[in-house]
């Protein structure tokens, strides 16, 4: 494994947990959705109930090949059905509450804008590649993004290495001159290394187990690790 400085032209960023605080957005979305469902049903629905239903759908063999949106919508459908509400229109409205609240509360970490701006000014091609489906257009850092790849659009999920090949192909990138930056080893680091990319692991709270890959706690450390290929 090559040590820094990495000579690359393309940077493939994960999104949730790397660029944006998804966990905070998820909590806000579940609270808003639970409140909306409670009002429709006339009985209390807890945020934990919604998330538990989602986890059950995700491990259901019949739903493993479905998109994140389909899994989330089915989990909401099951919660409503358990209380006797089977209207697809109500499912749609409750689901819209979830997505709207999630996107509204999805905020970048403080280091994202300065780091990506610096990298773009130095001529790196910025790619975002995510299993998530959040709407990101409102965030200022998106002006520097050459390509956004979401799993639902391409039909391939991380940790499949093809996911990274597809993202690089869209921007003319070569794996040997590209780096993956993410907060999950199994999704962001291992599959990118498997196709010959470099990788940097983002460990914001310094809590991940030791891994044989370069680690940073803030994205502001990233520009000094990279040289243009």
C-alpha positions in Angstrom: 0.0 0.0 0.0 1.4 3.4 -1.0 2.0 5.9 1.7 1.1 9.6 1.3 1.5 11.8 -0.6 -0.9 10.0 -2.9 -0.6 11.0 -6.6 -4.1 11.0 -7.9 -6.4 12.9 -10.2 -9.8 11.8 -9.0 -11.3 11.7 -5.4 -14.3 9.5 -4.7 -16.1 10.6 -1.5 -18.6 8.7 0.4 -21.5 10.9 1.6 -23.3 9.7 4.7 -21.0 9.9 7.7 -18.1 11.3 5.6 -19.5 14.6 4.2 -22.9 14.9 6.0 -24.1 14.0 9.5 -26.6 11.4 8.4 -27.3 10.1 11.9 -28.6 13.4 13.1 -30.8 13.8 10.0 -32.1 10.2 10.5 -33.1 11.0 14.1 -35.0 14.1 13.0 -36.7 12.3 10.1 -37.8 9.5 12.3 -39.2 11.9 14.9 -41.1 13.9 12.2 -42.4 10.7 10.6 -43.5 9.2 13.9 -45.4 12.4 14.7 -47.1 12.4 11.4 -48.1 8.8 11.6 -49.4 9.2 15.1 -51.7 12.0 14.0 -53.0 9.9 11.1 -53.6 6.9 13.2 -54.8 8.6 16.4 -52.4 6.5 18.4 -48.7 6.9 19.4 -46.1 5.7 17.0 -42.5 5.9 18.3 -39.5 6.7 16.2 -37.9 3.4 17.3 -40.9 1.5 16.0 -40.3 2.9 12.5 -36.6 2.1 12.6 -37.1 -1.4 13.9 -39.6 -2.0 11.1 -37.1 -0.7 8.6 -34.4 -3.1 9.9 -36.8 -6.0 9.7 -37.6 -5.2 6.0 -33.9 -4.9 5.2 -33.1 -8.4 6.3 -36.2 -9.9 4.8 -35.0 -12.1 1.9 -37.8 -10.9 -0.3 -36.6 -7.3 0.0 -32.8 -7.7 -0.1 -32.6 -6.7 -3.8 -34.8 -3.6 -3.3 -33.7 0.0 -3.2 -33.4 2.0 0.0 -36.5 3.9 -0.9 -38.5 0.8 -1.4 -37.3 -0.7 1.9 -38.1 2.5 3.8 -41.6 2.8 2.2 -42.3 -0.8 3.0 -41.3 -0.3 6.6 -43.7 2.6 6.9 -46.4 0.6 5.2 -46.0 -2.2 7.7 -46.2 0.1 10.7 -49.4 1.7 9.4 -50.9 -1.7 8.5 -50.3 -2.9 12.0 -52.7 -0.2 13.2 -55.2 -0.9 10.5 -54.3 1.8 8.0 -53.7 0.3 4.5 -54.2 3.3 2.2 -51.4 3.6 -0.2 -52.0 7.4 -0.3 -51.4 7.6 3.4 -48.2 5.5 3.0 -47.1 8.0 0.4 -47.8 11.0 2.5 -46.0 9.6 5.6 -43.0 8.6 3.4 -42.8 12.1 2.0 -42.7 13.4 5.5 -39.7 11.2 6.2 -37.7 12.2 3.1 -38.5 15.9 3.5 -37.4 16.0 7.1 -34.3 13.9 6.4 -33.1 16.2 3.6 -34.0 19.3 5.6 -31.8 18.2 8.5 -29.0 16.8 6.5 -26.0 19.1 7.2 -22.4 18.9 6.0 -19.7 18.7 8.6 -17.8 22.0 9.2 -14.7 20.7 7.4 -16.4 19.7 4.2 -16.7 23.1 2.4 -13.1 24.3 3.0 -11.6 20.9 2.1 -13.6 20.3 -1.1 -13.1 23.9 -2.2 -9.3 23.6 -1.7 -9.2 20.2 -3.6 -11.3 21.6 -6.5 -9.0 24.6 -6.7 -6.0 22.3 -7.0 -7.6 20.6 -10.0 -8.8 17.3 -8.5 -12.0 15.8 -10.0 -14.5 15.4 -7.2 -16.9 12.5 -7.3 -19.6 11.6 -4.7 -20.5 7.9 -4.6 -23.1 6.8 -2.1 -25.6 4.0 -1.3 -27.9 6.8 0.0 -30.6 8.7 -1.9 -30.7 12.1 -0.2 -31.1 15.3 -2.2 -27.8 17.2 -2.0 -28.3 20.0 -4.5 -28.8 22.7 -1.9 -25.4 22.3 -0.3 -22.7 24.8 -1.5 -20.0 22.2 -1.8 -22.0 20.5 -4.6 -20.8 23.2 -7.0 -17.4 21.5 -7.0 -18.8 18.0 -7.7 -18.2 16.6 -11.2 -20.4 13.6 -10.7 -22.8 12.2 -8.1 -23.5 8.5 -8.2 -26.3 7.0 -6.1 -26.8 3.3 -5.9 -30.5 3.5 -6.7 -29.7 5.1 -10.1 -27.0 2.6 -11.2 -28.4 -0.6 -9.7 -25.2 -1.5 -7.9 -24.5 -1.1 -4.1 -21.4 -0.8 -2.1 -19.4 -2.9 -1.2 -19.5 -4.2 -4.8 -16.2 -3.0 -6.4 -18.1 -2.4 -9.6 -19.7 0.6 -7.9 -16.4 2.3 -7.8 -15.5 1.3 -11.3 -18.7 2.8 -12.6 -18.1 6.1 -10.8 -14.6 6.4 -12.2 -15.8 5.4 -15.7 -18.3 8.3 -15.8 -15.5 10.8 -15.3 -12.6 9.2 -17.2 -10.8 8.2 -14.0 -8.2 5.4 -13.7 -8.3 3.4 -10.4 -4.6 3.7 -10.1 -4.9 7.5 -10.1 -7.9 7.7 -7.8 -8.5 7.7 -4.1 -11.5 6.7 -2.1 -12.4 8.7 1.1 -15.0 7.3 3.5 -15.9 6.3 7.0 -16.8 2.7 6.6 -14.0 0.2 5.9 -16.2 -2.5 4.5 -18.1 -0.2 2.1 -15.7 2.6 1.2 -12.1 1.3 1.7 -12.0 -2.5 1.0 -13.8 -2.5 -2.3 -11.8 0.5 -3.6 -8.5 -1.1 -2.7 -9.7 -4.2 -4.5 -9.7 -2.4 -7.8 -6.4 -0.7 -7.3 -7.4 2.6 -5.9 -5.8 4.4 -3.0 -7.9 5.0 0.1 -8.1 7.3 3.2 -10.3 6.3 6.1 -12.2 9.1 7.9 -12.4 8.4 11.6 -14.0 11.6 13.1 -14.2 10.4 16.7 -11.1 8.2 16.6 -13.1 5.2 17.6 -12.6 2.7 14.7 -10.4 -0.4 15.1 -6.9 -0.3 13.7 -6.8 -0.9 10.0 -3.9 -0.9 7.5 -4.9 2.3 5.7 -4.2 6.0 6.2 -6.6 7.5 8.7 -7.7 11.1 9.2 -10.0 12.7 11.7 -10.9 15.8 9.6 -11.2 16.4 5.9 -9.0 19.5 6.3 -6.1 17.0 6.6 -6.8 15.6 3.1 -5.3 18.2 0.8 -1.8 17.8 2.3 -2.0 14.1 1.6 -2.6 14.4 -2.1 -0.6 15.5 -5.2 -2.0 15.9 -8.6 -1.1 12.9 -10.9 
